[in-house]
C-alpha cells in the first residue's frame, strides 16, 4: 500500500518493522484479547497441534481487533486505516509534533 499525506510526502506499507506504523486495539477489545492469550497459555493441550491452534487463534484475534495506524515522518499527521478501506487523518495540535510516535519501545532493530 502507498498513499500521500496532505503535505505531499508518500507513506509506504510494503514491508515489516516500519517505524512509522503501529497496530491499535480498542480499549473495549483489550481485555478480551488478553483473556484469549491467557486461555492459549493455560488451557491449551500439550501436543504441538494444540499449541499451534492456540497460537493461530491469538494471532487471528490480534489481526481482527487491530487497526493499522501510520504517521507521516515529514509533518507528523497520523492516519488510521479502517475497514472498509478508508483512511482517517488527524493533525497534531502542536506546532512541533513528535514524528516518532510509533517507533519501537525497544529502539532500532
ZADREN-749779 format. One record per residue (C-alpha): residue number from 1; residue in one letter; x, y, z. Coordinates in Angstrom, 1 decimal, always signed. Example, Ala and Ser with C-alpha at 12.3 -4.5 7.8 and 13.67 -1.06 7.14 Angstrom:
2
(1 'a' (+12.3 -4.5 +7.8))
(2 's' (+13.7 -1.1 +7.1))
***
This chain:
109
(1 'x' (+0.0 +0.0 +0.0))
(2 'x' (+1.1 +3.5 -0.7))
(3 'x' (-0.7 +6.8 -0.1))
(4 'x' (+0.2 +10.5 +0.0))
(5 'x' (-0.1 +12.7 +3.1))
(6 'x' (-1.7 +16.0 +2.5))
(7 'x' (+1.8 +17.6 +2.8))
(8 'x' (+2.8 +15.5 -0.3))
(9 'x' (+5.0 +13.0 +1.5))
(10 'x' (+4.5 +9.4 +0.4))
(11 'x' (+3.7 +6.8 +3.1))
(12 'x' (+4.6 +3.2 +2.1))
(13 'x' (+3.5 -0.1 +3.7))
(14 'x' (+5.4 -2.6 +1.7))
(15 'x' (+7.5 -4.3 +4.4))
(16 'x' (+7.5 -5.2 +8.1))
(17 'x' (+9.0 -3.4 +11.1))
(18 'x' (+8.1 +0.1 +9.9))
(19 'x' (+9.0 +2.8 +12.5))
(20 'x' (+6.0 +4.9 +11.4))
(21 'x' (+3.4 +2.2 +11.6))
(22 'x' (+1.5 +0.8 +14.6))
(23 'x' (-1.3 -1.5 +15.4))
(24 'x' (-4.0 -0.2 +17.8))
(25 'x' (-6.6 -2.3 +19.7))
(26 'x' (-9.6 -0.6 +21.1))
(27 'x' (-9.9 -0.5 +24.9))
(28 'x' (-13.3 -2.2 +24.5))
(29 'x' (-11.4 -5.2 +23.0))
(30 'x' (-8.2 -5.1 +25.0))
(31 'x' (-9.2 -7.4 +27.9))
(32 'x' (-10.9 -9.9 +25.6))
(33 'x' (-7.6 -10.1 +23.7))
(34 'x' (-5.6 -10.6 +27.0))
(35 'x' (-8.1 -13.3 +28.1))
(36 'x' (-7.6 -15.1 +24.8))
(37 'x' (-3.8 -15.0 +25.4))
(38 'x' (-4.3 -16.4 +28.9))
(39 'x' (-6.5 -19.2 +27.6))
(40 'x' (-4.0 -20.0 +24.9))
(41 'x' (-1.3 -20.4 +27.6))
(42 'x' (-3.3 -22.0 +30.4))
(43 'x' (-5.9 -24.2 +28.6))
(44 'x' (-4.1 -25.5 +25.6))
(45 'x' (-3.4 -29.2 +25.2))
(46 'x' (+0.1 -30.5 +25.3))
(47 'x' (+0.5 -31.6 +21.7))
(48 'x' (+2.3 -29.4 +19.1))
(49 'x' (-1.0 -29.3 +17.1))
(50 'x' (-2.9 -27.9 +20.2))
(51 'x' (-0.3 -25.2 +20.7))
(52 'x' (-0.3 -24.3 +17.0))
(53 'x' (-4.2 -23.9 +17.1))
(54 'x' (-4.0 -21.7 +20.2))
(55 'x' (-1.2 -19.6 +18.6))
(56 'x' (-3.2 -19.1 +15.4))
(57 'x' (-6.3 -18.2 +17.4))
(58 'x' (-4.4 -15.5 +19.2))
(59 'x' (-2.8 -14.2 +16.0))
(60 'x' (-6.1 -14.1 +14.2))
(61 'x' (-7.8 -12.2 +17.0))
(62 'x' (-4.9 -9.7 +17.0))
(63 'x' (-5.4 -9.1 +13.3))
(64 'x' (-9.1 -8.8 +13.5))
(65 'x' (-9.2 -6.5 +16.5))
(66 'x' (-6.4 -4.1 +15.5))
(67 'x' (-6.3 -1.1 +13.2))
(68 'x' (-3.2 -0.1 +11.3))
(69 'x' (-2.0 +3.4 +12.1))
(70 'x' (+0.6 +5.4 +10.2))
(71 'x' (+2.4 +8.6 +10.9))
(72 'x' (+3.9 +10.9 +8.2))
(73 'x' (+7.5 +11.4 +9.2))
(74 'x' (+7.6 +14.7 +7.3))
(75 'x' (+4.8 +16.6 +9.0))
(76 'x' (+3.6 +14.3 +11.8))
(77 'x' (+0.0 +13.7 +10.6))
(78 'x' (-1.5 +10.4 +11.8))
(79 'x' (-3.6 +8.1 +9.6))
(80 'x' (-5.9 +5.3 +10.8))
(81 'x' (-6.7 +2.7 +8.3))
(82 'x' (-10.2 +1.4 +8.8))
(83 'x' (-12.4 -1.3 +7.2))
(84 'x' (-13.9 -0.9 +4.7))
(85 'x' (-10.6 +0.5 +3.3))
(86 'x' (-10.6 +4.2 +4.3))
(87 'x' (-8.0 +6.5 +5.8))
(88 'x' (-8.9 +8.9 +8.6))
(89 'x' (-6.3 +11.7 +9.1))
(90 'x' (-5.5 +13.5 +12.3))
(91 'x' (-3.3 +16.5 +12.8))
(92 'x' (-1.2 +17.3 +15.9))
(93 'x' (-2.3 +20.3 +18.0))
(94 'x' (+1.4 +21.1 +18.4))
(95 'x' (+3.5 +23.3 +16.1))
(96 'x' (+6.4 +20.8 +16.5))
(97 'x' (+4.8 +17.3 +16.7))
(98 'x' (+6.7 +14.2 +17.8))
(99 'x' (+7.3 +12.4 +14.5))
(100 'x' (+8.4 +9.2 +16.1))
(101 'x' (+5.2 +8.2 +17.9))
(102 'x' (+5.3 +4.7 +16.7))
(103 'x' (+9.0 +3.9 +17.0))
(104 'x' (+9.7 +0.7 +18.9))
(105 'x' (+9.9 +0.9 +22.7))
(106 'x' (+12.9 -1.4 +22.2))
(107 'x' (+14.7 +1.1 +19.9))
(108 'x' (+16.0 +0.4 +16.5))
(109 'x' (+16.3 -3.2 +15.4))
***
